[in-house]
Amino acid sequence: MRYLTVGRRESQRRDLFLAAGLCLAALFLSSLGLQAQLAITLGLRSTVLAPFLAAHRMFERSADLAERVELLGAERDSLAVRELQNADLAEENRQLRVIAGLPERVLEGFAVGEVVAGAPESGGSHSFLFRVGPDVDLRLPAGVSTPRGLVGVLRSARGRTGLGEFWTHPDFRVAVRAAEIPATGIVRPIVTGPGETLMLLEGVPDQTEVPDGSLLLTSGIGGVHPSGIPVGTVLEERESRSGWSRSYLVQPAVGPGQVRVGLVWLPASPESTVPVPTPGPAPEGE
Amino acid sequence: MMADADRSAAAWNAVAVVALVVAHFLLRPFWVGLPVGPDLLVGALLVGTLRLRAGHAALFGFALGLLESAMALEGLGGYALALTLLGYLGARSRDLLFADARFYVFSYLFVGTWIGHAALQLLGTTSPGIPVLVLGSAATAAITSLVCGAAEAGAVALAVRGS
């Protein structure tokens, strides 16, 4: 069978121009903003790739259906217990606020959405699509988590679908604090020797030692993630120190591959928050 | 007579390419977690370039690159660029090298997949280390050249039987 098909010189030139034009188009695509890239991605996923994605969902559902039912049952039971405990707590909180003369607590909310991880050919996925229900106003960037811990952050949105990065993305950073001791720092992903992605807590002051096993929570600084979301557990201190700060390896609370459903944080709008009074000049005569 | 045989071979080649692309997008959840597996996307592109003009091969690579980045949720533009270049250079190398030589298809698929797979990995969000890039891509290329070479050989056999 023949494969030799050397074309005429003119058609070779035309081919070269076509290839060069396509290379320029590809470079243009890579320079587009996240919003435009999301539009193209969603367009392809809802047309050409739709049958394949539907087949993947079917495989996935049939594969881990029993496991998910068990997990949901356990989650439901623990939520019921927590709900009972919280009812008392909420009432107690309300009464204390009345006594202390504080305004009513502004509750910030979460919206539930489906997490669809990307499927790169090799390695783990660093990006995901997040689909929320109608009437949800996403304010970007927005933190995504599950009751077990932090998942990632939404970077752009189009309609009800957002494009987000898992905490494994090389650009991901989150401000954290230790649950038990007064230690703060910044967490970022780190690929360890065996190719496993863990977290690295950096920027802990040299005089503060974080014991192994300490739980790290989001500090809420930056306004992307609410305060108090579990991020991970400290495994050990890293030997290499940078300057006057310590760094620690952290076992993440949530692995990106485990997440199917997530919660996106919807911070309270600025109008609904009560302004904190600033201390003015002391009244005369005091 | 020869033109008929070529046309038939091109038609069966197209069937093989479509089957490889469909298999790639359909079966990827099964080998996403494996350290080494066939790269049917690059393999399909290279099998397609065996019978496409260089410009058309570049266009095919561009389209596959877009689909791949939409599926992976990363590398939009980058994957398209890599596969456009691979398609164009693959078709041109077929023109310039001894394409009718024995074992040409297997060695073409092996070298092409090695380069293409390594390029896609480099363009991903996290690039693997050099050993993984070189050795992992070589193992992927070996498996891919066997699978896609068999698909191409089957297409040729069907074309010969039909003509």
Interface residues (C-beta under 8 A of the other chain):
Chain A: M1 R2 Y3 L4 T5 V6 G7 S11 Q12 R14 D15 L16 F17 L18 A19 L22 C23 A25 A26 L27 F28 L29 S30 S31 L32 Q37 I40 T41 L44 R45 V48 L49 F52 A55 H56 F59 E60 A117 G118 A119 P120 E121 S122 G123 S125 H126 S127 F128 L129 L163 T168 H169 P170 V191 G195
Chain B: M2 A5 D6 A9 F25 L26 R28 P29 V32 D39 L41 L50 R51 R53 A54 G55 H56 A58 L59 G61 F62 G65 L66 L67 E68 S69 A70 M71 A72 L73 E74 G75 L76 G77 G78 A80 L81 T84 L85 G87 Y88 A91 R94 D95 A99 D100 Y104 V105 H117 L120 Q121 G124 T125 T126 P128 V132 G136 V156 A159 V160
